[in-house]
Amino acid sequence: MINIYGIKTCSTVRKAIKFCKDNNLEHTFFDFRAEPLSEEKVKYFASKVDINLLFNNRGTKYKDLGLKELNLDEAGKLEWLIKENMLLKRPVIEYSKNEENKVLVAFNEETYNNELLNNE
C-alpha cells in the first residue's frame, strides 16, 4: 500500500496520484491541509529522508512566514514542519519495499518507476 501526503490542489501531488492510478497501484491520499499530520508522522518522515529535502524553502508559505531571515538549522526546520505542514515539499510518499518502510519526497517519474513498480 502506498500513502500519498499532500494537498489536492498541488500539481505534483496530482501527478503522483495519476502515476498510481495509471499503474494500478493501491494508494491512499491524505490531504494535510484538511487534516494536519501528527508530530510523530512528521518526525518519522524526517527520520527517513534528509530534512533539507523534506523542507520546502521555495513555497509561498515559506516566504509568507519570513523564514529565510531566520536561517533555520535542522532542528528549527523540523519544528516548523510540525507546526506548519504546508512547509513540506510535496508529495510525500510512504511505502514498503522488500519489507522495509520507505519515504519519497517530490515527484520524479523515473524514481517512482524504480521504487514503486515491481514493489515487493
N, C-alpha and C positions, 0 to 999 in steps of 0.2 A: 504494500500500500504506500502511496505517495501522498504526503501532505504538502500543500502549497499555501504559503502565508504571504499575504499582501493586501492590496486594496483593489476592488473590482474595476476601478477606473484607470488603473495603470496599464499601459500598453505592453510592458514586458511580462506582467502577470498574465494578461490575456494570451500572449504568445506561449507561455508555459502551459496554461490550461489547454490551449489548442493543440500543442505538441502531445500532451497526454491523451486527449480525445482522438487525434489522428492516428496514434499508435496503440489505441485500445488499452491504455494503462489506467488501472483503477486509481482514482485520486480523490482527495477531499480538499476543498478550498476553505481557508479560514481568512475572513476579512478582519484584519486587526483594527480597522477604523471603526467597525461596528462592535467588535468585542476585543478590547486590548489584551495583549499577551501578558501572561504572568511573569513575574520577576524570574522564576525558575526557568521558564521557557527561553527567555532572552539570554540568561546565563548559560543555558545548555547550548544555544546557537554559538555563543562566544567561546565555548569550550571546544567546539568542533571546527571553527574557521577563524581566521585572523580578524580581530576586532576592526582593523582598518578596512578590511573588505566588507564587513557587515555594516559599518557606519557610513551612511550616505552624506558626504560633505559637499554634494553638488545640488541637492534638492532645495526646494522653496522653504521647507520648514527649517533647515539649517540656516539659511540666510535670514529668515524672519526672526529667528531666535538670537541672531547675532553671535553664533557660537565660534566663528572664525577668530574673533578677538580674544577668546578665552584660551586658545592654544591648548586644547584638551589632551591629556595623556590617556593611556588605555583605560585606566580606572574611571576617569571622567567621561570618556565616551560610553563606557558600559552603563554608568549611572544615568546618562542622558537617554540611552536606548531604552532603559527600563521605564523611565518617566514618559518618554515620547516615542512610541512605536513608529511614528511617521519618519523617524530618522534612520530606520532600517532600509538598507538597499533591497530592492525588490526584484523578483520574488525570492523568498527563502524557501527552499525545497528540502523536506525532511523525508528520508527513505532508508531502506535497508538493502545492503548488497553483501552477499556472502556472509550472512548473519551478523554483519556489522552495521550499526546505525550511523548514517552519514548526513551531511548537510551541504547543499549547494546554494550559492548566492548569485543572483542576477540570471539573465537568460543568455545561454550560449548553446546553439543547436548542436554543435559538434560535441561539446561536453555532455549534453543531455543524451545524445545518441550513445556515447561511450558508457555513461553511468546508469542510465535508466532503461535502456533497451537491453534485452538478454539479462535481465536482472534476476539473480537467484534469490 
